[in-house]
Amino acid sequence: MPIYAPTLPPRPDLTKAASPILVLAKFDLARMLRQKLGRFFGIVFLGVLAINLMVLYAKHLMVVSPDMAQLKDFAELVLPQPASFQASLLHPSMLFFLWFQAALISGGLIARDTLHRIRPLIYAHPVRPSDYVASKAISAIAVPLCVQFLFIFLPWLLSLLIAGPDGPVWPTAPLYLIPAAAINSVLIASVALGASSISSTPKSGFGWALALLFGSTAIGGILAGIFRAQAWLALSPMGLTDAWPRILCGVEGAHIPLWAAAASTSAHFFLWTYVVVSRTRPSEAV
């Protein structure tokens, strides 16, 4: 049961006050910014984005420049085909570092409250457990979603500016990549918050998140080799984030089939949501 201090002020009118979900999410997002982890990851993300933009501009030059037209045949062997190029805007290397960033940041969202025994104080206010979980989910989803949006919209806008609708990036590319980014963000947040909820410190939350990622990847790879079925790779959350842009962009021969990706993503979401809800009940707050 939640702990209610006998000297609490009168219950505020929630119809006039700010939503507890937004108040808690704003506090967590501000705390994320104070961690200053964006310096390292920002450099990495900008490097990957710069490479994506250079590839995009090179593909444009090979179409319009006579001097580079002779390289076009060679480029078709090296550079991705159209559908693959759209999916590569959410590049696997970027998603790999995005998982590390989420493990560092979101791995401590719940574990830090556990370490400092903050949840009893939060539940002593007019905050429901569902408000608490929703605020953590907003914070955990916001960061990877914003990063992926940068990788989607900046190349898309540049392609439209330099070549119009006939540029390397499809004019409709965001219609495929935004749902992929949303699915990836929810999956990343689910796993990171699940790891954080079963941890007692932010460092152990980071360790649990990495253990879940690499452990599931290893198990999926072993089972895929034993049964000779690529669908087992869907056990890996990291593999799923690589697969969804390719699946939604219609890349032929995606390494994880749609049914396996949908089933595994749903299983991860419901499993870790259940773990988070169970571990953040008022009875677990003490």
PyMOL commands that set and color helices and strands:
alter all, ss='L'
color gray80, all
select helices_A, chain A and resi 20-34+38-64+66-69+72-78+82-87+92-108+111-115+119-123+129-166+173-197+202-227+230-235+237-249+258-279+282-284
alter helices_A, ss='H'
color red, helices_A
deselect
rebuild
show_as cartoon
